[in-house]
Amino acid sequence: MTSAWRINREAAQRHRAGAPQLPEWNFAAMGQAGLTGWPRVAAQPVARAAARRTGRPQAQIMLLTGAGFLAISLIGFLRQVDAMIAAGRLRRQPGRSHRRAKGPAPR
């Protein structure tokens, strides 16, 4: 066994032992974040009907609906940022002239 290989293996073992653990995700809180304002009002009758038909708790269906609204909002925001970046790259800047110097017209 080479010394470099042994040192790498020992470093990997130390890293695993002392690595900070990621916190667990609270999906219920994430779903609740998506249900504010009009989405909550719109989701309540839908969740009530779906809970009656599926046998799932109404709160669980509300959380899934909230996660869906949150995902739709995030996708819309990212599309707007992408469009803004693309517009900034492609459009001419105001105040700069992109015309050719005066002279005969090109043929």
Residue pairs with C-beta under 8 A, 6 or more apart in sequence:
27 63
27 67
28 63
30 66
30 67
30 70
31 62
31 63
31 64
31 65
31 66
31 67
31 70
32 63
32 66
33 66
33 70
34 65
34 66
34 67
34 68
34 69
34 70
34 71
34 73
35 43
35 62
35 63
35 65
35 66
35 69
39 65
39 66
39 69
40 66
43 62
43 65
43 66
43 69
44 62
46 61
46 65
47 58
47 61
47 62
47 65
48 58
50 56
50 61
51 57
51 58
51 60
51 61
54 61
92 98
100 106
